[in-house]
Amino acid sequence: MIRKVMLATFSAVAFFVLAAPAFAQDQGHQPITGWSSEMYKAALFAGAFALAIAAASGAYAQSRAIAAACDGISRNPGASGEIRFALILGLALIESLVIYVLLIAFIIFLVLWGA
């Protein structure tokens, strides 16, 4: 068992060490130029659509989590502390996914437009 773990670790380290020079090559990063107004509109629509879907699905997931937690607490009031902790942790993780989409939307809106 230990040999398998050591072999897997060594293989992963060797892969990352040997792959590093490939990532170090400069490809001459150039900003996006030549976009038409239709492409900007499409990027704006994609960012807005992704944010709307993420907010709607996050709100639905939060409502289901709260309903399940209330149901669990009503069935077993003695476990309310553990249920409340799991609920708060789950709500924070659900909200973080929506925040990730918000950051991606900001990248689409600002960085791609050169702002």
C-alpha positions in Angstrom: 0.0 0.0 0.0 2.8 2.4 0.9 4.6 1.6 -2.3 1.5 2.5 -4.4 1.2 5.8 -2.6 4.8 6.6 -3.0 4.7 5.6 -6.7 1.6 7.8 -7.3 3.2 10.7 -5.5 6.5 10.3 -7.4 4.6 10.1 -10.7 2.6 13.2 -10.0 5.7 15.2 -9.0 7.6 14.0 -12.0 4.7 15.0 -14.3 4.5 18.5 -12.9 8.3 19.0 -12.9 8.6 17.8 -16.5 5.5 19.8 -17.7 6.7 23.1 -16.2 8.9 24.1 -19.1 6.0 23.7 -21.5 4.0 26.2 -19.5 6.9 28.6 -19.3 7.1 29.2 -23.0 5.8 32.6 -24.0 3.2 32.5 -26.7 3.0 36.3 -27.0 -0.3 37.0 -25.2 -2.3 39.5 -27.2 -5.5 41.2 -26.2 -8.6 40.4 -28.1 -8.9 42.7 -31.1 -11.2 42.8 -34.0 -14.4 42.0 -32.1 -17.6 43.2 -33.8 -20.4 44.8 -31.8 -22.3 41.5 -32.2 -19.6 39.7 -30.3 -19.7 42.2 -27.5 -23.4 41.8 -27.3 -23.1 38.0 -27.3 -20.5 38.2 -24.5 -22.8 40.5 -22.5 -25.7 38.2 -23.0 -23.7 35.1 -22.0 -22.5 36.8 -18.8 -26.0 38.0 -17.9 -27.6 34.6 -18.7 -25.0 32.7 -16.7 -25.5 35.0 -13.7 -29.3 34.7 -13.9 -29.2 30.9 -14.1 -26.7 30.7 -11.2 -28.8 33.1 -9.0 -32.0 31.2 -9.7 -30.6 27.7 -9.1 -28.7 29.0 -6.0 -32.0 30.4 -4.6 -33.8 27.2 -5.3 -31.1 25.1 -3.7 -31.0 27.4 -0.6 -34.8 27.1 -0.2 -34.6 23.3 -0.4 -31.8 23.3 2.1 -33.7 25.5 4.6 -36.9 23.5 4.2 -35.0 20.2 4.8 -33.3 21.7 7.9 -36.6 22.9 9.3 -38.1 19.5 8.7 -35.2 17.8 10.4 -35.2 20.1 13.4 -39.0 19.6 13.8 -38.6 15.8 13.7 -35.6 15.7 16.1 -35.2 18.9 18.2 -32.2 17.4 20.0 -30.1 17.5 16.9 -30.8 21.1 16.1 -27.2 22.2 16.7 -25.7 19.7 14.2 -28.4 20.4 11.7 -27.9 24.2 12.0 -24.2 23.9 11.5 -24.6 21.7 8.4 -27.3 24.1 7.1 -25.0 27.2 7.5 -22.1 25.4 5.9 -24.2 24.3 3.0 -25.7 27.7 2.5 -22.2 29.2 2.4 -21.1 26.7 -0.2 -24.2 27.3 -2.3 -23.7 31.1 -2.2 -20.0 30.7 -3.1 -21.0 29.1 -6.4 -23.1 32.1 -7.2 -20.3 34.4 -6.3 -18.0 32.4 -8.6 -20.4 33.0 -11.5 -20.5 36.7 -10.6 -16.7 36.9 -10.9 -16.8 35.1 -14.2 -19.5 37.6 -15.4 -17.2 40.5 -14.3 -14.4 39.0 -16.2 -16.6 38.8 -19.3 -17.9 42.3 -18.9 -14.7 44.1 -18.0 -11.5 42.2 -18.9 -12.6 41.1 -22.4 -13.7 44.6 -23.2 -10.3 46.0 -22.1 -11.7 48.1 -19.3 
